[in-house]
Amino acid sequence: MQTFRRNLLTSIALISLAATCAAQQNQSPTQTPPIARLTLKSAVDLAVRNSRDVQLAKLEATLAEKTAAVDRSVFGPNLYTGSGFAYSSGFPLAPGGGVPTLFEVSYNQSIFNPLAKGTQRADEARARAQKANIDNVRDAVMMRTASTYLELRKVIHSLEVLHHERDNTQKLGELIRDRITAGYELPIEQTKADLKGAFVDKLIAHDEGRVDSLMNDLRDLLGLQPDQPVELAAEDLPASVDEPVAVLVAQAVASSSDVRLADSEQQAKAEILKGTRNSRWPTINLVGDYSVLSNTNHFTTYFNKFERNNVNVGIQANVPIYAARASATIAEAKANVSVAEVEAKSKRSEVERKVRGQAHTVHELELDRNYARLDRDLAQQNLKVLQAQFDQGRLTMSELEQAHLDESDRWRTFFEADYQWQVAKLALLQLTGQIGKVLQ
């Protein structure tokens, strides 16, 4: 018996071991996500499609439309039905003042209600503004994505230059060390070279951290996997037509979400004011009622004739004779309209100032970029001259390596100036509502 148990346990262990090995062999290793090869336009398109901000803006627009639909439903048909039973002692009355019914169907529809109509039109104006705001949210997503893409490409190029500069710094340090050993340089020159190398190492560490942060930001904007490799195409911002400042201002005012929201709010307040003023007129409703009565409530005791089925159809008009709040409500609505008018004008002026200031900033940064480009070209030409002198034996290696370092600094300055100019152009395109035409 014990031998049988040992054999059974051994068989079970072998089967379990075989199953475990088979499962491990069948498990596929974790696959690395494919490389996301991106251009600027493809990155922007992917970000817009996966943007949570755009989805939220669409939901807010839908909510505004539903709110207007609720206001509109007041002027639509409303049909209600119900049934119940009530005991009555004395005159037959139900809670609320009606008569007890076995079954009832009631109909109500507002035909003329100025205050409700004003509220409906106000919410419809707000809904149109919320729907137009989707484009502005989409432009903001494009702006964030494009600026992140351009900065990431700038930092990557800067890192390439810094690694080359570190190599030159190490060569220069070795040359100075040899010259100090030979007695041609003072030890302080070695300290200067080491300080330069430490500074380059610090810049490399900073840019490497910045690349990692920008990569994570770009993956989040595009909806990529957290560790998915990203490869950026080397391209500049697509060219756009330069327009006069007056044209830019007109485009910005026409496309600004702040101006649209202010205008819609002004229109909404005006509609409410109109409805408040007209609320002095009667409200008219189309009403109807069908009810089935039971004589268990002793209707024949109090009425000459009992009728089981009853129908009432007509128009109900409520005429305001005196409303103490009317004047105060109208005054409040007037004040709201005045505030909305001032806010709309302020938004227009603010947008005009932003566009004019941004256009001037773009022009200044373009001049800075041109200066940095010329300074870089001069450093390259100077390096060629010094290289020729070195080949002729008229220049030391230390002087040539210093020229390489100067050229690297000019390249990094140009990368920064070029990035700042392109981001400023993007900001101007966003203000004027033209960023989608350039990036899509």
N, C-alpha and C positions, 0 to 999 in steps of 0.2 A: 504493500500500500504506500509506504513512504517512497519507494522507488518510483511508483506511478506519479506521485505528487511532484517529485523533483523533476521528472521528465516533462510534466505539464508546465511547470513554472519555467523551465528552460525553453520550451517551445514558445511560450508567450513572450518571453524576453527577446528571443530571436526575431519573432514576427514584429514586435514593437520597434526593434533596432532597424530592421529592413524598411519598415514604413517611414521611420524618421529619415533615413538616408535617401529614400525615394523622394520624400517631400522636399528635402534640401536641394536635391538635384533639379526638381521641377521648379523651384523658386527662381524667378528671373532676377538678375541683379538690378539694383536701382539704376534706371536709365537717366543719363544726363539730359536735361532739356535741350532742344535744338537751339542753335545760335539764331538770335533774332537780328537779321540784317535789315537795317533801317535807313531810309532816306528821310529828309526833313518832312516832306509831304506825307509819306506813309506813316511816320510817327504821329503827326498831327491828326491824320484820319483815324488811326487806331485809338488815340486818346479821346477823340470826340465820341466814337462809338461805345467806348467803355466808361465814359465819365459818369460818376455818381452825381456830380453837380448838374449836368444836363438832364439826367433822369429826374432829379429833384425839381428842377425848374419846370419840366413837363408835368409833373404831378401837381405842382402849385398852380399851373395854368388850368389843369383839369378841375382842381378844387374851386378855382374862381368861376369857371364856367358852371359848375354844379350849383354854386351859391346863387348865381344869376338865374339858373333854372328853377330853384326853389322859390325865388321871388316871382318868377313868371307863372308858377303854378297857381298863384292866387287867382289869376284871370282865366284859368282853365276849369273844366267841369270837375266837381267834387261830389261823389255819390257815396252815401253811407247807408248801412243797414244794421238792424239789431232786433233783438227779441228779449222778452223778459216777462215777469209776472209780479204784480204788486197787489197787496190787499188794501182796500180803502174802506174807511168807516166814515160815513157822512158824504159830503160832496166828493165825487171821484176825481182825485188829483194825484199825479205822479210827482216824484221828486223833480224839482225844477219848474213846476207850474203847469206841465202838460197833463194830458189824460193818460191813464194806464192803457197800454197797447200790448197785444200779443205779438205783433210783427210790425216793423216800421222801416220805410225807405225814405231817405231825405236827400235832396239835391241842393247844391249851393254853388254859385258862380258869380264872381265879382265882375261887373260890367264897367263901372266907373268908380275909380278910387285914386285920386290924384297923388296922395302921399305914397301909396303902395307902388304906383307906376313910377314915381320919381326914384324910389329906392331900387326898383328893378333896373331902370336905365343907368343909375349910378354904378350898380354892381356889374352891369354889362360893359360899361366903360373900363372898369378896373380889370375885368376879365380879358378884354382886348389888350390892355397894357401888359398883363402877365404873359399872354401868349407871345407878344412881341419881345418880351424880356428873354425868351429862350435863345434868340439869336445872340443877345449880348452875353449870356452865360457861356454859350458855345465859343464866342470870340475870346472870352477870358480863359477858357481851357486851352484854346489854340495858343494864346500868348504865353501861358505858363509852360506848355509843352515845348514850344519853339525856343523860348529863352533857356530852358533847361538843356535842350539838345545842343544849342549853340555854345552854352557855357561848358558843357561836358566836352565838346569837341575842342574848344579853346584850351581847357586844362590838359587834355591828352596831348595836344601839340606842345604845350608848354613843358610837360614832363619829358617829352622826347628831347627837347632842347636842353633841359636841365641835366639829363643823363649824359648828353654829349659834353655839356659844360663841366660836369664832375670829372669826366675822363681827362679833359684838358687841365683841370685844376690839379689832378693827381700828377700829370706829366710835369706841370710847372713846379709842383712841390719837389719832385725828384730832381729836377734840374737845379733848383735853388739849393737843395741839400748837397749836391755834388759841388756846386760853386762855393758853398760855405766850407766844405771839407778842403777844397783847393785854396781857400783863403781869399776868394774874390768877392764874397758877400758877407755881411754881418748876420749874426744869428737872428736879429729882429726880422729879417726878410722871411725866414722860415716860419716865424709866428704869424706874419701877415698872410702867407700862403695857407697855413693851417686854418686861420680865421676865415679866409675866403672859402675853403673847402667845407668848413662847418656851416657857413651860411648857405651854401648850395645844398648841403644835406638837409638843413632845416626846411628849405623851400620844397625839396622833393617830398619830404614827409608830409608837409602841409597839402601839396597838390595830390598826393596819393590818397589822403583822407578825404579830400574834396571830390575826387573821382568816385570813391566808394559811396559817398553821400548822394552825389548826383545820379549815379547809376540806380540806387534804390529809389530815388524820387522819380526817375524816368520809368522804371518798371511799375511803380505804383500808378503813375498817370496812364500808362498804356495797358494796364491789366495783365502784365506778364508775371511769370512765376518768380518767387523771391530771389533765386540764385541763377536765373536764366542768363546765359551769356548774351551780350549785346554788342553788335558791330555797327558803327556809324559810318555812313558814306561821307566823304570829304566834299562838301558842297556849301556854297554861300547862300544867303537869303536871296530868293528870286527877285529880279528887278521889278520895280514898280514905277509908274509914271509920276513925275514930280508935278504937283499942282500948285497954283497960287494959294496964298494963305486964305483969301476970301472963299475960294472953292472948298478948301479943307474945313473951314469953319461951318459952311453950309452943310457939308456932308456929316460933320460931327453932330450938329444940332438935330439933323433929320434922323440920325441913327442912335442917338444917346438914349439909353434906358432910363437914366435919371430924368431927362426932359420928358420922355414919354409918360413915365409914371406921374410926374408933376402935372402934365397936361391932363391926363386921365383923372387925376384926383380933383383938378379944377373943374373938369366937366362933370364929375360925379357930384361935387358940392353944388354946382349950378342946377343940376337936375333935382337934387333934394330941396333946394330953395324954391324951385318952381313948384314941386309937389306940395311943399309946406304952404306956399301962398294959396294954391288952389284947393287946399283942404277945407277952406271955408264953404266950398260948394258941397252939395249933397253927395253921398256915396250911394251907388245903385247896385243892387245884387239881384240876380235871377235865382228864385228859390222855388222849391217844390217839396211836397211831402205826401207820402202814401202810408196809411196805417190801417191795421186790422184790429178791431176792438172786440171785447167780450162783455156780454151782459152780466157776467158775474160781479162786475163792479157797480151794478145797480144804476145803469145809465137811465133806464126808463123811469126811475123814481124822481129824477131831477130834470129830465128832458121829455118832451112830448113824443119824440120818435127816436128809435135806436137804429143806427146804420152801421153794419159791420165793416164795410169797406169805405174808406174815406180818402179823398184826393184833394190836395191844395196846391195850386200852381199860381205864381205871380211874380211881381217885382217889388222888392223891398227897398225903400229909399230912407236914408237917415239924414235929416237936415240939421246941421249945427246951428243952434240959435245963439248960444253964447258959450265961448270956450276961453276960459281965463288964461290958458297957456299959449293961445294962438300968437299973440303979439310977441311974447318972449321967444317962442320957437322960431318965428320968422326972423327976429333980430339975431338970434344965434346962427341961423343958416346964412344970413348976410355976412356976418363976421367970418364964418368959415370960408365963404367964397372969396372974401378979400384976402384972407391969409393964403389960400391956395393960389390966387393970382400973383401975389408977391413971391411965393416960393417958386412958382413956374418961371417967373422972370429971373430970379436969382440963379436957378439951375442953368438957364440959357447963358447968362453972363459967366457963370463958372466954367461951363464947357468951352465958351469962346476963349477965355483966358488960358485954360489948359492947352487948347490946340495951338494958340499963338506961341505960348511958352515952349511947348514941345517941338514945334517947327523950328524955333530958334535953337533949341538944344540939339536937334538933329544936325543943323547946319554947323554948329560949333564942333560937335563930335566928328563930323566929316572932315573938317579942317584938321582936327587933332590926328585923325587917322592918316590923312595925307602927309602930315608932318612926320608921323612915326614911320610911314612907309619910306619917305625920302631919307630919313635918318638911318633906317635899316639898309637901304640901297647904298648909302655912303659908307656904312661899315663894311659891307660886302666888297665894294670897290677898293676900299683902303686895305682890306685883308689880301686882295689879289696883288696890290702893289707891294705889300710887305712880304708876301710869299715869294714874289720875284726877287726882291732884295735878299731874302734868306737863301734862295737858290744860288745867288751870286756871291754868297758869303759876306754880305754887307750888313746882315742883321742876325742877332742872336736868337736862339730857340726860345729864350724867356720872353723876348719882345713879341715873337710870333704867337706864342701861346696866349699872351695877354690880348692880342688882337682877336684871337678866336673867342676869348671870353667876352670881349666887348661886342662882337657880332651876336653872340647868344643873347646878351642882355637886350640888344636892339630888337631881336626877333620876339622875345617875350613882351616887350613894350608894344610892338605892333599887334601881336595877338590880342592883348588887352584892349587897345584902342579900337581894333576892328570889331571886337565883341560888343563893346559899349555902344558903338555907332549902330550896329545891327539891332541891338535891343531897343535903342531909342527909336529906330525906324518902325519896329514892331509896335511899340507903344503908340506912335502916331497913327499907324494903320488901325490899331484897335480903337482909338478915339474916333476916327472917321468912319468906322464900320467897314473898312476895306480889307481887313486882315484875312477874311475868308476867301476873297478873290485871289489873293496872292499865294496862300498856303494850301488851297484845295484845287 
